[in-house]
Amino acid sequence: MTFSVDLFFSFRSPYSYLALPKTLKLVEDYDLAVNLRPVYPLAVRVPGFFKKANPQFARYVVRDSTRVAEYEKIPFRFPRPDPIVQDMTTLEVAAEQPYIHRLTRLGAMAQLEGRSLAFTYAIARVLWDGSVAGWSEGDHLARAAAAAGFDLAAMDAAITADPDRYERVIAENEKDHAASGHWGVPTFVFENEPFFGQDRIDLLVWRMQGKGLTQR
């Protein structure tokens, strides 16, 4: 029996990106399906989040995620531009967010097609692996999507024609994410039990093995 896990993911989260190589290895090694479900980052989901958080929060995330990437030998650099338009001095989040809505809706479209993990990994690397400056320009995303078997121009056109369809998918993801028992990303959910963080994947595997997870 193929086991199924939901993965709640944000395109702005460094830890979400850092979870992807291990997630792909899980799918390769075990009889397991991972349903990646994109959600908006806290900067959008929780207005004023960064102003309420400890001032050291963002600095620590930068330091720690860079350290995790170095330890795991994962190519890593914070995206240029940031997927969220935010003044990191005042922590003010702009009202207009041209990047994160597009990215998250694209992820929702791939989710509807049942191929969100492959699509997201292809796109996330363009943002996070440090090989591209100006990921939002030129054909960087289009080439990454094509390599994963997607037509980015067709996806953008479909989303422009009916954005509400994909917003409903995202809203449902966020509702189920909240119901899982955690608010952060990445959160893996197996049989209604949440496992928060890229550093809880081993615990997730342990739990599934106790329920009969088998290798391929």
GROMACS elastic network, one bead per residue, 0.5 to 0.9 nm:
[ bonds ]
;  ai    aj funct       b0    kb
    1    31     6  0.74281   500
    1    32     6  0.87196   500
    1   212     6  0.88239   500
    1   213     6  0.82226   500
    1   214     6  0.85499   500
    2    30     6  0.86534   500
    2    31     6  0.51200   500
    2    32     6  0.52921   500
    2    33     6  0.68012   500
    2   213     6  0.79913   500
    2   214     6  0.85489   500
    3    30     6  0.88107   500
    3    31     6  0.64464   500
    3    33     6  0.61576   500
    3    34     6  0.85524   500
    3   190     6  0.86174   500
    3   208     6  0.80161   500
    3   212     6  0.89567   500
    3   213     6  0.68911   500
    3   214     6  0.89729   500
    4    31     6  0.89600   500
    4    32     6  0.58391   500
    4    34     6  0.59147   500
    4    35     6  0.73156   500
    4   189     6  0.89014   500
    4   190     6  0.69715   500
    4   191     6  0.84073   500
    5    32     6  0.75921   500
    5    33     6  0.63469   500
    5    35     6  0.61073   500
    5    36     6  0.83848   500
    5   188     6  0.65469   500
    5   189     6  0.56572   500
    5   190     6  0.50452   500
    5   191     6  0.78361   500
    6    33     6  0.86024   500
    6    34     6  0.58225   500
    6    36     6  0.59242   500
    6    37     6  0.68227   500
    6   187     6  0.80342   500
    6   188     6  0.56046   500
    6   189     6  0.51179   500
    6   190     6  0.67820   500
    7    34     6  0.66606   500
    7    35     6  0.59736   500
    7    37     6  0.57842   500
    7    38     6  0.80938   500
    7   177     6  0.89766   500
    7   185     6  0.85379   500
    7   186     6  0.66764   500
    7   187     6  0.57158   500
    7   189     6  0.64811   500
    8    16     6  0.85096   500
    8    35     6  0.85453   500
    8    36     6  0.61050   500
    8    38     6  0.57357   500
    8    39     6  0.64923   500
    8   173     6  0.74662   500
    8   174     6  0.82378   500
    8   177     6  0.65743   500
    8   184     6  0.84805   500
    8   185     6  0.61707   500
    8   186     6  0.55758   500
    8   187     6  0.52039   500
    8   188     6  0.64423   500
    8   189     6  0.81818   500
    9    12     6  0.88589   500
    9    13     6  0.77138   500
    9    16     6  0.57586   500
    9    17     6  0.83803   500
    9    36     6  0.67423   500
    9    37     6  0.60832   500
    9    39     6  0.59028   500
    9    40     6  0.82342   500
    9    41     6  0.85238   500
    9   184     6  0.88562   500
    9   185     6  0.56241   500
    9   186     6  0.51433   500
    9   187     6  0.71566   500
    9   188     6  0.89570   500
   10    13     6  0.53662   500
   10    14     6  0.86139   500
   10    15     6  0.89883   500
   10    16     6  0.62817   500
   10    17     6  0.83011   500
   10    37     6  0.87378   500
   10    38     6  0.57719   500
   10    39     6  0.54943   500
   10    40     6  0.59201   500
   10    41     6  0.55221   500
   10    42     6  0.88550   500
   10   104     6  0.76867   500
   10   185     6  0.64791   500
   10   186     6  0.72314   500
   11    14     6  0.80118   500
   11    16     6  0.72596   500
   11    17     6  0.74303   500
   11    38     6  0.77268   500
   11    39     6  0.82760   500
   11    40     6  0.78596   500
   11    41     6  0.74508   500
   11    83     6  0.73577   500
   11   100     6  0.73686   500
   11   103     6  0.71008   500
   11   104     6  0.70893   500
   11   120     6  0.83292   500
   11   123     6  0.89562   500
   11   124     6  0.68336   500
   11   127     6  0.85410   500
   12    15     6  0.89392   500
   12    16     6  0.79716   500
   12    17     6  0.83957   500
   12    40     6  0.83994   500
   12    41     6  0.63153   500
   12    79     6  0.84123   500
   12    82     6  0.75857   500
   12    83     6  0.58983   500
   12    84     6  0.71240   500
   12   100     6  0.78101   500
   13    16     6  0.51544   500
   13    17     6  0.65942   500
   13    18     6  0.87521   500
   13    41     6  0.71770   500
   13   185     6  0.69709   500
   13   186     6  0.78124   500
   14    17     6  0.51865   500
   14    18     6  0.61627   500
   14    19     6  0.86959   500
   14    61     6  0.82230   500
   14    62     6  0.83313   500
   14    65     6  0.63182   500
   14    66     6  0.86591   500
   14    76     6  0.87576   500
   14    77     6  0.89952   500
   14    78     6  0.76186   500
   14   128     6  0.77506   500
   15    19     6  0.60931   500
   15    20     6  0.88685   500
   15    61     6  0.88907   500
   15    65     6  0.65802   500
   15    68     6  0.87217   500
   15   185     6  0.72482   500
   15   186     6  0.65514   500
   15   197     6  0.68483   500
   15   198     6  0.61511   500
   16    19     6  0.52242   500
   16    20     6  0.68199   500
   16   185     6  0.61253   500
   16   187     6  0.85167   500
   16   197     6  0.77376   500
   16   198     6  0.70163   500
   17    20     6  0.55184   500
   17    21     6  0.81996   500
   17   121     6  0.77985   500
   17   124     6  0.64120   500
   17   125     6  0.77807   500
   17   128     6  0.72955   500
   17   186     6  0.85162   500
   17   198     6  0.88611   500
   18    21     6  0.68635   500
   18    22     6  0.81314   500
   18    65     6  0.80553   500
   18    68     6  0.79404   500
   18    69     6  0.68198   500
   18    72     6  0.85867   500
   18    74     6  0.73049   500
   18    76     6  0.85025   500
   18   198     6  0.67039   500
   19    22     6  0.57895   500
   19    23     6  0.61571   500
   19    24     6  0.88429   500
   19   186     6  0.73460   500
   19   197     6  0.77079   500
   19   199     6  0.80449   500
   19   201     6  0.82266   500
   20    24     6  0.61112   500
   20    25     6  0.85524   500
   20   117     6  0.83079   500
   20   120     6  0.87686   500
   20   121     6  0.65559   500
   20   124     6  0.89177   500
   20   198     6  0.83895   500
   21    24     6  0.52511   500
   21    25     6  0.62850   500
   21    26     6  0.87523   500
   21    74     6  0.82332   500
   21   121     6  0.82741   500
   22    26     6  0.61994   500
   22    27     6  0.87944   500
   22   198     6  0.83045   500
   22   201     6  0.77857   500
   23    26     6  0.50680   500
   23    27     6  0.64987   500
   23    28     6  0.87008   500
   23    34     6  0.78863   500
   23   117     6  0.88219   500
   23   198     6  0.89580   500
   23   201     6  0.79884   500
   24    27     6  0.51984   500
   24    28     6  0.62318   500
   24    29     6  0.86735   500
   24    34     6  0.87122   500
   24   117     6  0.80271   500
   24   118     6  0.85518   500
   24   121     6  0.87772   500
   25    29     6  0.60066   500
   25    30     6  0.83673   500
   26    29     6  0.51550   500
   26    30     6  0.56976   500
   26    31     6  0.84916   500
   26    32     6  0.72442   500
   26    33     6  0.89437   500
   26    34     6  0.88738   500
   26   205     6  0.83848   500
   27    30     6  0.55083   500
   27    31     6  0.68282   500
   27    32     6  0.53970   500
   27    33     6  0.63230   500
   27    34     6  0.71454   500
   27   216     6  0.89307   500
   28    31     6  0.79934   500
   28    32     6  0.82360   500
   28   215     6  0.88505   500
   28   216     6  0.75309   500
   29    32     6  0.82965   500
   29   214     6  0.87718   500
   29   215     6  0.56831   500
   29   216     6  0.56860   500
   30    33     6  0.87182   500
   30   213     6  0.71351   500
   30   214     6  0.58042   500
   31   213     6  0.68503   500
   31   214     6  0.58095   500
   31   215     6  0.57621   500
   31   216     6  0.54064   500
   32   213     6  0.78225   500
   32   214     6  0.84240   500
   32   215     6  0.86908   500
   32   216     6  0.87602   500
   34   116     6  0.89664   500
   34   117     6  0.72135   500
   34   188     6  0.89503   500
   35   111     6  0.74182   500
   35   114     6  0.74830   500
   35   115     6  0.81513   500
   35   116     6  0.70334   500
   35   117     6  0.69525   500
   36   107     6  0.85060   500
   36   111     6  0.68631   500
   36   114     6  0.88822   500
   36   115     6  0.83718   500
   36   116     6  0.56147   500
   36   117     6  0.54559   500
   36   120     6  0.82104   500
   37   107     6  0.75893   500
   37   108     6  0.69752   500
   37   111     6  0.65794   500
   37   116     6  0.74000   500
   37   117     6  0.86485   500
   37   169     6  0.87103   500
   37   170     6  0.77291   500
   37   173     6  0.60749   500
   37   174     6  0.87273   500
   37   177     6  0.89570   500
   38   104     6  0.60024   500
   38   105     6  0.81801   500
   38   107     6  0.59874   500
   38   108     6  0.62396   500
   38   111     6  0.81684   500
   38   116     6  0.85529   500
   38   120     6  0.89387   500
   38   169     6  0.88135   500
   38   170     6  0.64993   500
   38   173     6  0.68877   500
   38   174     6  0.82687   500
   39    45     6  0.84259   500
   39   104     6  0.67500   500
   39   107     6  0.89714   500
   39   108     6  0.86601   500
   39   170     6  0.57491   500
   39   171     6  0.77486   500
   39   173     6  0.62971   500
   39   174     6  0.58016   500
   39   177     6  0.83531   500
   39   185     6  0.87058   500
   40    43     6  0.79116   500
   40    44     6  0.60427   500
   40    45     6  0.59498   500
   40   100     6  0.74686   500
   40   101     6  0.79263   500
   40   104     6  0.67596   500
   40   170     6  0.76522   500
   40   174     6  0.78673   500
   41    44     6  0.56126   500
   41    45     6  0.60463   500
   41    46     6  0.82482   500
   41    84     6  0.85129   500
   41   100     6  0.84208   500
   41   184     6  0.86782   500
   41   185     6  0.82266   500
   42    46     6  0.51791   500
   42    47     6  0.76181   500
   42    48     6  0.89912   500
   42    49     6  0.66804   500
   42    50     6  0.84112   500
   42   183     6  0.86794   500
   42   184     6  0.79781   500
   43    46     6  0.58595   500
   43    47     6  0.61206   500
   43    48     6  0.71561   500
   43    49     6  0.61871   500
   43    50     6  0.70407   500
   43    84     6  0.76224   500
   43    86     6  0.87214   500
   43    93     6  0.69371   500
   44    47     6  0.59364   500
   44    48     6  0.86909   500
   44    49     6  0.86508   500
   44    84     6  0.85060   500
   44    93     6  0.81885   500
   45    49     6  0.86044   500
   45   174     6  0.86354   500
   46    49     6  0.54271   500
   46    50     6  0.88463   500
   47    50     6  0.82799   500
   47    93     6  0.82790   500
   48    51     6  0.53185   500
   48    52     6  0.64144   500
   48    53     6  0.87882   500
   48    91     6  0.85702   500
   48    92     6  0.78786   500
   48    93     6  0.79441   500
   49    52     6  0.53059   500
   49    53     6  0.61900   500
   50    53     6  0.50390   500
   50    54     6  0.78738   500
   50    55     6  0.79655   500
   50    57     6  0.83163   500
   50    58     6  0.80775   500
   50    91     6  0.62550   500
   50    92     6  0.81808   500
   50    93     6  0.88639   500
   51    54     6  0.79508   500
   51    55     6  0.78986   500
   51    90     6  0.83074   500
   51    91     6  0.63993   500
   51    92     6  0.78416   500
   52    55     6  0.84552   500
   53    56     6  0.81637   500
   53    57     6  0.65950   500
   53    58     6  0.86805   500
   54    57     6  0.54177   500
   54    58     6  0.83343   500
   55    58     6  0.69516   500
   55    59     6  0.77833   500
   56    59     6  0.52779   500
   56    60     6  0.60299   500
   56    61     6  0.86450   500
   57    60     6  0.53220   500
   57    61     6  0.63237   500
   57    62     6  0.88738   500
   58    61     6  0.51357   500
   58    62     6  0.63926   500
   58    63     6  0.87637   500
   59    62     6  0.52822   500
   59    63     6  0.63351   500
   59    64     6  0.86237   500
   60    63     6  0.50250   500
   60    64     6  0.58415   500
   60    65     6  0.82612   500
   61    64     6  0.51799   500
   61    65     6  0.57707   500
   61    66     6  0.82454   500
   62    65     6  0.55061   500
   62    66     6  0.61537   500
   62    67     6  0.86183   500
   62    78     6  0.83361   500
   63    66     6  0.54167   500
   63    67     6  0.63225   500
   63    68     6  0.88406   500
   64    68     6  0.61395   500
   64    69     6  0.86085   500
   65    69     6  0.61425   500
   65    70     6  0.85711   500
   65    76     6  0.88535   500
   66    69     6  0.51942   500
   66    70     6  0.62634   500
   66    71     6  0.86969   500
   66    76     6  0.71182   500
   66    77     6  0.76502   500
   66    78     6  0.88375   500
   67    70     6  0.50890   500
   67    71     6  0.61596   500
   67    72     6  0.85829   500
   68    71     6  0.50688   500
   68    72     6  0.60394   500
   68    73     6  0.82644   500
   68    74     6  0.83625   500
   69    72     6  0.51399   500
   69    73     6  0.56967   500
   69    75     6  0.68172   500
   69    76     6  0.62351   500
   70    74     6  0.64408   500
   70    75     6  0.78736   500
   70    76     6  0.80585   500
   71    74     6  0.78801   500
   73    76     6  0.87741   500
   74   129     6  0.76920   500
   75   125     6  0.84917   500
   75   128     6  0.76297   500
   75   130     6  0.66749   500
   75   131     6  0.85307   500
   76    79     6  0.89696   500
   76   125     6  0.85491   500
   76   128     6  0.54470   500
   76   130     6  0.55650   500
   76   131     6  0.87868   500
   77    80     6  0.86329   500
   77   127     6  0.82381   500
   77   128     6  0.53330   500
   77   129     6  0.57198   500
   77   131     6  0.85851   500
   78    81     6  0.84957   500
   78    82     6  0.74248   500
   78   127     6  0.75494   500
   78   128     6  0.57023   500
   78   129     6  0.80689   500
   78   130     6  0.74088   500
   79    82     6  0.51989   500
   79    83     6  0.71527   500
   79   126     6  0.84140   500
   79   128     6  0.53536   500
   79   129     6  0.82622   500
   79   130     6  0.74893   500
   79   132     6  0.84927   500
   79   133     6  0.77373   500
   79   134     6  0.82911   500
   79   135     6  0.77137   500
   80    83     6  0.80306   500
   80   127     6  0.72680   500
   80   128     6  0.85858   500
   80   130     6  0.88008   500
   80   132     6  0.79624   500
   80   133     6  0.55988   500
   80   134     6  0.55581   500
   80   135     6  0.66845   500
   80   136     6  0.84199   500
   81    84     6  0.82547   500
   81    85     6  0.83315   500
   81    99     6  0.89438   500
   81   127     6  0.84775   500
   81   133     6  0.77456   500
   81   134     6  0.61824   500
   81   135     6  0.71849   500
   81   136     6  0.74697   500
   82    85     6  0.64408   500
   82    86     6  0.80604   500
   82    99     6  0.83674   500
   82   127     6  0.87046   500
   83    97     6  0.82165   500
   83    98     6  0.83441   500
   83    99     6  0.53058   500
   83   100     6  0.53093   500
   83   103     6  0.83432   500
   83   127     6  0.85175   500
   84    93     6  0.75852   500
   84    94     6  0.81692   500
   84    97     6  0.64828   500
   84    98     6  0.83047   500
   84    99     6  0.67445   500
   84   100     6  0.60650   500
   85    92     6  0.88147   500
   85    93     6  0.62335   500
   85    94     6  0.56979   500
   85    95     6  0.85506   500
   85    96     6  0.77206   500
   85    97     6  0.61127   500
   85    98     6  0.81309   500
   85    99     6  0.80148   500
   85   100     6  0.86945   500
   86    89     6  0.87219   500
   86    90     6  0.84482   500
   86    91     6  0.62104   500
   86    92     6  0.56454   500
   86    94     6  0.57778   500
   87    90     6  0.56091   500
   87    91     6  0.50970   500
   87    92     6  0.53048   500
   87    93     6  0.65445   500
   87    94     6  0.78759   500
   88    92     6  0.72261   500
   88    93     6  0.87044   500
   89    92     6  0.80096   500
   90    93     6  0.88301   500
   93    96     6  0.86600   500
   93    97     6  0.87297   500
   94    97     6  0.66669   500
   97   100     6  0.61794   500
   97   101     6  0.66028   500
   97   102     6  0.88532   500
   98   101     6  0.62284   500
   98   102     6  0.67259   500
   99   102     6  0.54529   500
   99   103     6  0.62508   500
   99   104     6  0.86596   500
   99   136     6  0.77934   500
  100   103     6  0.51048   500
  100   104     6  0.59361   500
  100   105     6  0.83426   500
  101   104     6  0.53124   500
  101   105     6  0.59851   500
  101   106     6  0.84451   500
  101   167     6  0.89683   500
  102   105     6  0.52806   500
  102   106     6  0.60973   500
  102   107     6  0.86204   500
  102   156     6  0.80408   500
  102   159     6  0.85434   500
  103   106     6  0.51560   500
  103   107     6  0.62677   500
  103   108     6  0.87172   500
  103   123     6  0.86469   500
  104   108     6  0.61949   500
  104   109     6  0.86750   500
  104   166     6  0.86560   500
  104   167     6  0.88137   500
  104   170     6  0.76488   500
  105   109     6  0.61978   500
  105   110     6  0.86575   500
  105   156     6  0.89509   500
  105   159     6  0.72046   500
  105   163     6  0.77117   500
  105   166     6  0.55578   500
  105   167     6  0.67933   500
  105   169     6  0.84781   500
  105   170     6  0.74297   500
  106   109     6  0.50779   500
  106   110     6  0.63389   500
  106   111     6  0.85781   500
  106   119     6  0.88112   500
  106   120     6  0.88453   500
  106   152     6  0.85188   500
  106   155     6  0.68833   500
  106   156     6  0.73853   500
  106   159     6  0.76278   500
  106   166     6  0.81327   500
  107   110     6  0.51042   500
  107   111     6  0.61233   500
  107   112     6  0.87591   500
  107   116     6  0.60635   500
  107   117     6  0.87547   500
  107   119     6  0.72242   500
  107   120     6  0.64367   500
  107   166     6  0.89370   500
  108   112     6  0.63313   500
  108   113     6  0.87574   500
  108   116     6  0.74464   500
  108   166     6  0.58438   500
  108   167     6  0.80477   500
  108   169     6  0.62063   500
  108   170     6  0.64107   500
  109   112     6  0.51580   500
  109   113     6  0.65494   500
  109   114     6  0.88414   500
  109   115     6  0.89686   500
  109   116     6  0.78681   500
  109   155     6  0.74891   500
  109   158     6  0.89721   500
  109   159     6  0.79546   500
  109   165     6  0.89696   500
  109   166     6  0.64820   500
  109   169     6  0.84186   500
  110   113     6  0.50184   500
  110   114     6  0.63014   500
  110   115     6  0.53392   500
  110   117     6  0.82301   500
  110   118     6  0.87028   500
  110   119     6  0.65803   500
  110   120     6  0.82333   500
  110   150     6  0.86662   500
  110   155     6  0.88450   500
  111   115     6  0.57591   500
  111   117     6  0.79933   500
  111   119     6  0.88458   500
  111   169     6  0.86639   500
  112   115     6  0.77121   500
  112   116     6  0.78909   500
  112   166     6  0.88905   500
  112   169     6  0.82626   500
  113   116     6  0.74027   500
  114   117     6  0.83869   500
  115   118     6  0.57861   500
  115   119     6  0.63762   500
  115   120     6  0.86553   500
  116   119     6  0.50922   500
  116   120     6  0.57882   500
  116   121     6  0.83702   500
  117   120     6  0.52553   500
  117   121     6  0.61021   500
  117   122     6  0.86317   500
  118   121     6  0.53581   500
  118   122     6  0.63499   500
  118   123     6  0.88123   500
  118   148     6  0.62702   500
  118   149     6  0.88197   500
  119   122     6  0.52845   500
  119   123     6  0.63090   500
  119   124     6  0.85069   500
  119   144     6  0.84050   500
  119   145     6  0.64230   500
  119   148     6  0.59329   500
  119   149     6  0.80876   500
  119   150     6  0.75635   500
  120   123     6  0.51328   500
  120   124     6  0.57058   500
  120   125     6  0.84050   500
  120   145     6  0.87780   500
  121   124     6  0.51318   500
  121   125     6  0.61873   500
  121   126     6  0.88819   500
  121   148     6  0.87650   500
  122   125     6  0.56825   500
  122   126     6  0.70143   500
  122   141     6  0.84565   500
  122   144     6  0.54322   500
  122   145     6  0.63178   500
  122   147     6  0.75680   500
  122   148     6  0.64086   500
  123   126     6  0.53850   500
  123   127     6  0.67652   500
  123   128     6  0.89242   500
  123   140     6  0.88540   500
  123   141     6  0.62836   500
  123   142     6  0.89271   500
  123   144     6  0.59855   500
  123   145     6  0.65959   500
  124   127     6  0.51379   500
  124   128     6  0.59858   500
  124   129     6  0.79123   500
  125   128     6  0.51071   500
  125   129     6  0.50505   500
  125   130     6  0.81195   500
  125   131     6  0.84034   500
  125   144     6  0.85392   500
  126   129     6  0.62111   500
  126   130     6  0.75489   500
  126   131     6  0.69738   500
  126   132     6  0.62215   500
  126   133     6  0.89373   500
  126   135     6  0.63378   500
  126   140     6  0.70265   500
  126   141     6  0.69677   500
  126   144     6  0.72814   500
  127   130     6  0.72987   500
  127   131     6  0.84056   500
  127   132     6  0.71572   500
  127   133     6  0.84364   500
  127   134     6  0.86952   500
  127   135     6  0.60227   500
  127   136     6  0.86293   500
  127   141     6  0.89304   500
  128   131     6  0.80377   500
  128   132     6  0.83716   500
  129   132     6  0.76637   500
  130   133     6  0.73666   500
  132   135     6  0.57890   500
  132   140     6  0.78149   500
  133   136     6  0.86734   500
  133   137     6  0.88227   500
  134   137     6  0.55304   500
  134   138     6  0.82218   500
  134   140     6  0.86048   500
  135   138     6  0.77047   500
  135   139     6  0.84667   500
  135   140     6  0.59598   500
  135   141     6  0.69237   500
  136   139     6  0.83077   500
  136   140     6  0.73129   500
  136   141     6  0.72157   500
  137   140     6  0.69239   500
  137   141     6  0.82715   500
  138   141     6  0.79672   500
  138   142     6  0.84381   500
  139   142     6  0.50486   500
  139   143     6  0.60030   500
  139   144     6  0.85125   500
  140   143     6  0.54807   500
  140   144     6  0.63506   500
  140   145     6  0.87262   500
  141   144     6  0.50783   500
  141   145     6  0.60198   500
  141   146     6  0.84759   500
  141   152     6  0.75314   500
  142   145     6  0.51400   500
  142   146     6  0.60679   500
  142   147     6  0.86217   500
  142   150     6  0.83500   500
  142   151     6  0.71812   500
  142   152     6  0.53104   500
  142   153     6  0.74169   500
  143   146     6  0.50516   500
  143   147     6  0.62058   500
  143   148     6  0.87920   500
  143   151     6  0.89721   500
  143   152     6  0.84199   500
  144   147     6  0.51946   500
  144   148     6  0.66176   500
  144   149     6  0.89159   500
  144   150     6  0.85895   500
  144   152     6  0.89687   500
  145   148     6  0.51840   500
  145   149     6  0.63762   500
  145   150     6  0.50077   500
  145   151     6  0.65040   500
  145   152     6  0.60821   500
  146   151     6  0.58112   500
  146   152     6  0.72200   500
  147   150     6  0.73303   500
  150   154     6  0.85153   500
  150   155     6  0.79584   500
  151   154     6  0.54353   500
  151   155     6  0.62811   500
  151   156     6  0.88005   500
  152   156     6  0.60998   500
  152   157     6  0.85407   500
  153   156     6  0.51648   500
  153   157     6  0.61775   500
  153   158     6  0.86744   500
  154   157     6  0.50836   500
  154   158     6  0.61905   500
  154   159     6  0.86441   500
  155   158     6  0.51893   500
  155   159     6  0.62236   500
  155   160     6  0.85932   500
  156   159     6  0.51727   500
  156   160     6  0.60715   500
  156   161     6  0.85837   500
  157   160     6  0.51147   500
  157   161     6  0.61882   500
  157   162     6  0.88098   500
  158   161     6  0.51376   500
  158   162     6  0.64250   500
  158   163     6  0.79747   500
  159   162     6  0.52161   500
  159   164     6  0.82749   500
  159   165     6  0.79270   500
  159   166     6  0.71228   500
  160   163     6  0.56003   500
  162   165     6  0.57831   500
  162   166     6  0.75723   500
  163   166     6  0.55363   500
  163   167     6  0.62834   500
  163   168     6  0.87783   500
  164   168     6  0.60646   500
  164   169     6  0.86597   500
  165   168     6  0.53617   500
  165   169     6  0.67187   500
  166   170     6  0.63129   500
  166   171     6  0.85721   500
  167   170     6  0.50226   500
  167   171     6  0.60398   500
  167   172     6  0.85539   500
  168   172     6  0.61339   500
  168   173     6  0.85346   500
  169   172     6  0.51681   500
  169   173     6  0.62118   500
  169   174     6  0.87007   500
  170   174     6  0.61788   500
  170   175     6  0.86003   500
  171   174     6  0.50662   500
  171   175     6  0.61648   500
  171   176     6  0.86764   500
  172   175     6  0.50280   500
  172   176     6  0.62055   500
  172   177     6  0.84130   500
  173   176     6  0.52251   500
  173   177     6  0.59349   500
  173   178     6  0.85842   500
  174   178     6  0.61331   500
  174   179     6  0.85210   500
  174   183     6  0.88659   500
  175   178     6  0.52777   500
  175   179     6  0.62342   500
  175   180     6  0.87309   500
  176   180     6  0.61034   500
  177   180     6  0.51954   500
  177   181     6  0.74050   500
  177   182     6  0.68090   500
  177   183     6  0.66994   500
  177   184     6  0.86597   500
  177   187     6  0.78386   500
  177   189     6  0.85664   500
  178   181     6  0.60038   500
  178   182     6  0.59303   500
  178   183     6  0.57189   500
  179   182     6  0.75229   500
  179   183     6  0.88835   500
  179   192     6  0.87229   500
  180   183     6  0.83239   500
  180   187     6  0.87317   500
  180   189     6  0.69049   500
  180   192     6  0.60609   500
  180   193     6  0.67423   500
  180   194     6  0.59144   500
  181   192     6  0.84720   500
  181   193     6  0.77198   500
  181   194     6  0.63189   500
  182   185     6  0.84680   500
  182   187     6  0.72281   500
  182   194     6  0.67461   500
  182   195     6  0.83742   500
  182   196     6  0.71567   500
  183   187     6  0.79791   500
  183   196     6  0.87123   500
  184   187     6  0.64481   500
  184   196     6  0.68705   500
  184   197     6  0.79315   500
  185   188     6  0.84790   500
  185   196     6  0.66920   500
  185   197     6  0.65043   500
  185   198     6  0.87300   500
  186   195     6  0.84299   500
  186   196     6  0.60192   500
  186   197     6  0.52443   500
  186   198     6  0.66127   500
  187   194     6  0.63194   500
  187   195     6  0.55630   500
  187   197     6  0.60290   500
  187   198     6  0.82011   500
  188   193     6  0.81631   500
  188   194     6  0.56806   500
  188   195     6  0.50289   500
  188   196     6  0.63172   500
  188   197     6  0.79280   500
  188   198     6  0.89461   500
  188   200     6  0.86437   500
  188   201     6  0.81125   500
  188   204     6  0.78096   500
  189   192     6  0.58383   500
  189   193     6  0.53386   500
  189   195     6  0.61814   500
  189   196     6  0.85734   500
  189   204     6  0.85894   500
  190   193     6  0.52741   500
  190   194     6  0.66614   500
  190   195     6  0.81155   500
  190   204     6  0.77631   500
  190   207     6  0.86351   500
  190   208     6  0.78795   500
  191   194     6  0.85016   500
  194   204     6  0.87584   500
  195   198     6  0.87344   500
  195   200     6  0.59071   500
  195   201     6  0.74166   500
  195   203     6  0.76987   500
  195   204     6  0.65361   500
  196   199     6  0.78814   500
  196   200     6  0.62986   500
  196   201     6  0.85777   500
  197   200     6  0.55468   500
  197   201     6  0.75918   500
  198   201     6  0.59616   500
  199   202     6  0.72684   500
  199   203     6  0.84481   500
  200   203     6  0.52354   500
  200   204     6  0.63108   500
  200   205     6  0.88334   500
  201   205     6  0.62520   500
  201   206     6  0.85919   500
  202   205     6  0.51186   500
  202   206     6  0.61765   500
  202   207     6  0.86506   500
  203   207     6  0.61528   500
  203   208     6  0.86231   500
  204   207     6  0.51660   500
  204   208     6  0.62665   500
  204   209     6  0.85798   500
  205   208     6  0.51018   500
  205   209     6  0.59696   500
  205   210     6  0.85251   500
  205   213     6  0.80470   500
  206   209     6  0.51285   500
  206   210     6  0.62805   500
  206   211     6  0.88391   500
  206   213     6  0.89755   500
  207   210     6  0.51830   500
  207   211     6  0.66544   500
  207   213     6  0.87490   500
  208   212     6  0.63653   500
  208   213     6  0.52928   500
  208   214     6  0.88390   500
  209   214     6  0.70715   500
  210   213     6  0.72032   500
